[in-house]
Structure formats: C-alpha cells, structure tokens
Amino acid sequence: MILAPLRGVTIRCFRRTFATEIAEAGFDEAVTPFITATGEYDPLSDRELKGGEFIRITPQFIGKDPLVLRRCLERIKGAGFVTADLNAGCPFPMVRRKGRGSGLLRTPDVLERMLETGCEVMGDGNFSLKTRLGVERADELLGLMPLLNRFPLRFVVVHARTARQMYDGDCDLRAFKAIKEVAAMPVVYNGDVALPAEGSVMVGRGFVRALGERDDADTLVMRYVEASVQELFGERSVLGRIKELVSYWKEIPKWRRRWNLVKIASTLDELRLAVGV
Ligand SMILES: Cc1cc2nc3c(=O)[nH]c(=O)nc-3n(C[C@H](O)[C@H](O)[C@H](O)COP(=O)(O)O)c2cc1C
C-alpha cells in the first residue's frame, strides 16, 4: 500500500510526525508530493528529500523536459534514491495547458521521451508513472497503453478519474479494469479508497481523514504543530499547514465545531484552544 502524494499535506514533516500511524495503517511506501523539474532547480535542496524518514520514499517529479528530468534523476540517484515517479495526472488547467501533469496525456511524444529518460536513468523496474484515466474522456489512457507497455515501468498508478473531474464525482472502475487488462506492468488503483484497505492500492485522503477519526486526533494535531514550529518560520506558516490538515476533518462530528474555530485561529494559542488541548 502506497501513501499518496497530497501537496501541502502528506509532506515530509507529516510523514515523520505520523510515522507510527502510517506504518500501523499498512503503508510500505510514500510517493512525495511533486517536485518541479524545471530550470536549474536542485531536487536535493527540496525539503521533501531531506531524509530522516521511516518509510521508503519515492520522489515524484512534474515537468515536460527530458533533459531537465535526466538531471534531476541523476541527482537523486547519486544521493541514494532508488525509485522515482513521473506526475502525469495533475489536473489543474494552468499545469495541464502547459503540457505538464495530465497534459502529458495529450502529448504522447513528450510522454514517450520522459518515460524513456526515466527508465534509462533509474534502470529497469525503478521508474513509475502516476496518472489518470484521461483528460476529458475515461478512455484516453487506454489508448496510450501500447506506448506505456513498451517501457520497463515499475508500475502505473491510475487515479480512476479524468482530469476534468478534478477530485470529485465517481471513480470509473470499469475504465480502470480495462487498463489493467491490457497493461504489461503492475497497475496500482487510486481514488477514494477508505481504510482499512488491502492489495495494490494508493491511498491519500482516506488516510488523512482516518487520522481525524482517532480518539487522540487532538494530540496528533499538537504533535504536528510542534514539529512544524521546528521547521517553519513564523506562526502564520504553521497555522496554514495545520488548517490544511484539519480541513480534511470538517465532516467528522467531533471536529465540525472545532474546525470552525481552527479555521479562524490567527495565533498558535488560539489554535490550541480551538483544538481543545
Ligand atoms: C490537496 C491535494 C494535493 C495533491 N497533490 C498531488 C501531487 O503532488 N502529486 C500527485 O501525483 N497527486 C497529487 N494529488 C492527487 C492524489 O495523490 C490522489 O491521486 C487523489 O487524491 C485521489 O486519491 P485519494 O482519493 O486516495 O486521495 C493531490 C490531491 C490533493 C487532494
């Protein structure tokens, strides 16, 4: 079971702070929220890759330039990372229109060169792809499977939605099955999986929500506050991070009222009062 990349949420500080809970839930690996593969950016300077983790980490990159991807992958490989992942699923129109994230599904020639580069640098069976069923239609990825099948990919994670759907609406299990049937590599299911889960799945929001269901959720929040204070400058950034986490719990009865207070907290003292510890 793989912990999904949720930018701003399942970040390194989260993974370190909740390492026990992550392990207990049955995760054996985490894919990092995307790291941008553009320009001269050094992936090793990214906070995501600073180490000190208790779970196997697969760095994820977003980009469309094979040469830049190559440089990034060589850097992380040199630092000891064995696996890496390419983001071909990010649905945001700004990203997609520039041909990154899910936009790669519409530029097969670029996707092909990115996969070629990834497999070549990381080696057979060490590079993976995280994607969606398509941009507008649920059969677009299916049409690309002959291309994907040519590469010795570690696996393909398929979020069973189109980019147009963003994060809502039903997942399309039939379209997912159609991909699995023709895939030459392992296919990992992703989308709305609740815990406990088993098998080859990637879980994101379901795990974050499950943390909020716990009796000790309030102490978990305060643990995250302490860890974030160590890492970030200023209360404002810490508050932003914590609010992002607690926003996943707003439908949980015990947190509904607390969330209303948490979201307006403007200092850490107010936050502590709102959380009730
Ligand atoms: C806030 C947020 C941030 C996300 N960031 C990333 C990301 O950096 N890379 C990526 O591949 N997917 C990202 N995703 C998509 C998730 O990894 C996952 O595919 C999606 O949430 C569906 O799985 P879930 O229902 O288990 O959460 C993000 C999703 C959300 C809600």
The ligand as an SDF file (V2000), in Angstrom:
LIG
                    3D

 31 33  0  0  0  0  0  0  0  0999 V2000
   -4.5200   18.5840   -1.9410 C   0  0  0  0  0  0  0  0  0  0  0  0
   -4.0800   17.5460   -2.9260 C   0  0  0  0  0  0  0  0  0  0  0  0
   -2.7780   17.5550   -3.3920 C   0  0  0  0  0  0  0  0  0  0  0  0
   -2.3330   16.5930   -4.3250 C   0  0  0  0  0  0  0  0  0  0  0  0
   -1.0350   16.6120   -4.7440 N   0  0  0  0  0  0  0  0  0  0  0  0
   -0.6060   15.6580   -5.6180 C   0  0  0  0  0  0  0  0  0  0  0  0
    0.7600   15.6090   -6.0670 C   0  0  0  0  0  0  0  0  0  0  0  0
    1.6200   16.4100   -5.6740 O   0  0  0  0  0  0  0  0  0  0  0  0
    1.0950   14.6360   -6.9590 N   0  0  0  0  0  0  0  0  0  0  0  0
    0.1920   13.7130   -7.4170 C   0  0  0  0  0  0  0  0  0  0  0  0
    0.5470   12.8470   -8.2090 O   0  0  0  0  0  0  0  0  0  0  0  0
   -1.0890   13.7270   -6.9880 N   0  0  0  0  0  0  0  0  0  0  0  0
   -1.4980   14.6570   -6.1110 C   0  0  0  0  0  0  0  0  0  0  0  0
   -2.7950   14.6290   -5.6680 N   0  0  0  0  0  0  0  0  0  0  0  0
   -3.6860   13.5160   -6.0740 C   0  0  0  0  0  0  0  0  0  0  0  0
   -3.6270   12.3800   -5.0450 C   0  0  0  0  0  0  0  0  0  0  0  0
   -2.3360   11.8120   -4.9890 O   0  0  0  0  0  0  0  0  0  0  0  0
   -4.6360   11.2530   -5.3790 C   0  0  0  0  0  0  0  0  0  0  0  0
   -4.3950   10.8220   -6.6980 O   0  0  0  0  0  0  0  0  0  0  0  0
   -6.0770   11.7180   -5.2710 C   0  0  0  0  0  0  0  0  0  0  0  0
   -6.2820   12.4930   -4.1040 O   0  0  0  0  0  0  0  0  0  0  0  0
   -7.0470   10.5200   -5.2410 C   0  0  0  0  0  0  0  0  0  0  0  0
   -6.7200    9.6060   -4.2110 O   0  0  0  0  0  0  0  0  0  0  0  0
   -7.4350    9.6270   -2.7560 P   0  0  0  0  0  0  0  0  0  0  0  0
   -8.9140    9.6350   -3.0120 O   0  0  0  0  0  0  0  0  0  0  0  0
   -6.9470    8.3800   -2.0790 O   0  0  0  0  0  0  0  0  0  0  0  0
   -6.9890   10.8760   -2.0730 O   0  0  0  0  0  0  0  0  0  0  0  0
   -3.2390   15.6010   -4.7800 C   0  0  0  0  0  0  0  0  0  0  0  0
   -4.5580   15.5930   -4.2970 C   0  0  0  0  0  0  0  0  0  0  0  0
   -4.9930   16.5430   -3.3990 C   0  0  0  0  0  0  0  0  0  0  0  0
   -6.4110   16.4830   -2.8920 C   0  0  0  0  0  0  0  0  0  0  0  0
  1  2  1  0
  2  3  1  0
  2 30  2  0
  3  4  2  0
  4  5  1  0
  4 28  1  0
  5  6  2  0
  6  7  1  0
  6 13  1  0
  7  8  2  0
  7  9  1  0
  9 10  1  0
 10 11  2  0
 10 12  1  0
 12 13  2  0
 13 14  1  0
 14 15  1  0
 14 28  1  0
 15 16  1  0
 16 17  1  0
 16 18  1  0
 18 19  1  0
 18 20  1  0
 20 21  1  0
 20 22  1  0
 22 23  1  0
 23 24  1  0
 24 25  2  0
 24 26  1  0
 24 27  1  0
 28 29  2  0
 29 30  1  0
 30 31  1  0
M  END
$$$$
